[in-house]
Amino acid sequence: MAGTILTRKLKTNNVRAQLQLTQQQLANRANITRRVITRAEAGQTISRITAFAMLNVFNAMRKDFGLPELEIDDLDWKVRGDDEK
């Protein structure tokens, strides 16, 4: 289709790998458990607070790598409350 832009959401494990982070390292930096990281990567629902904790770690590190910041909607997370109106 002409003029159509397809966008794909980024997978958490790919963003982590790009930043050379293990699940445990991300969990430690975000002050959450590794189990929560596993849940997010498996497509399970996470809280908005957890999502922003991970996003803040990603963006701080991306800045160090010279990469642009991400928005929460750039990631493939299922965030609790997103479907509620």
C-alpha positions in Angstrom: 0.0 0.0 0.0 1.4 3.3 -1.0 1.9 5.7 1.9 1.5 3.1 4.6 4.1 3.0 7.3 4.3 -0.3 9.2 5.8 -0.1 12.6 6.8 -3.0 14.9 7.1 -2.7 18.6 10.5 -3.5 20.0 10.9 -6.7 22.1 12.3 -6.2 25.6 14.9 -8.9 25.2 16.2 -7.3 22.0 16.5 -3.9 23.7 18.2 -5.6 26.6 20.6 -7.4 24.3 21.5 -4.2 22.4 22.4 -2.6 25.8 24.3 -5.8 26.8 22.2 -6.3 29.9 21.1 -9.6 31.4 17.7 -10.0 32.9 19.2 -9.8 36.4 21.2 -6.6 35.6 18.1 -4.9 34.3 16.1 -6.0 37.3 18.8 -4.7 39.7 19.0 -1.3 37.9 15.2 -1.0 37.8 14.8 -2.1 41.4 12.4 -4.9 40.4 12.7 -8.7 40.3 14.1 -10.8 37.5 10.8 -12.6 37.5 9.1 -9.4 36.4 11.5 -9.0 33.5 10.7 -12.6 32.5 7.0 -11.8 32.6 7.4 -8.7 30.4 9.5 -10.7 27.9 6.9 -13.4 27.8 4.1 -11.0 26.9 2.4 -11.1 30.3 0.9 -8.0 31.9 3.1 -5.7 33.9 2.3 -2.6 36.0 2.8 0.9 34.6 5.3 1.6 37.4 7.3 -1.4 36.4 7.2 -0.4 32.7 8.5 3.1 33.5 11.2 1.7 35.8 12.5 -0.5 32.9 12.1 2.3 30.4 14.1 4.7 32.5 17.0 2.2 32.7 16.8 1.6 29.0 16.8 5.3 28.2 19.7 6.2 30.6 21.8 3.5 29.0 20.7 4.3 25.4 21.9 7.9 26.1 25.3 6.4 27.0 25.4 4.4 23.8 24.4 7.4 21.7 21.0 6.0 20.9 17.7 7.8 20.8 15.3 7.6 23.7 12.4 5.2 23.6 8.8 5.9 24.5 6.7 3.4 26.4 4.6 2.7 23.3 7.8 1.7 21.4 8.0 -1.5 23.4 5.8 -4.7 23.1 4.7 -4.5 26.7 1.2 -5.3 28.0 0.8 -2.6 30.6 -1.9 -3.0 33.2 -4.5 -0.3 32.6 -3.8 0.3 28.9 -7.0 -1.5 27.8 -9.1 0.1 30.4 -11.1 3.2 29.5 
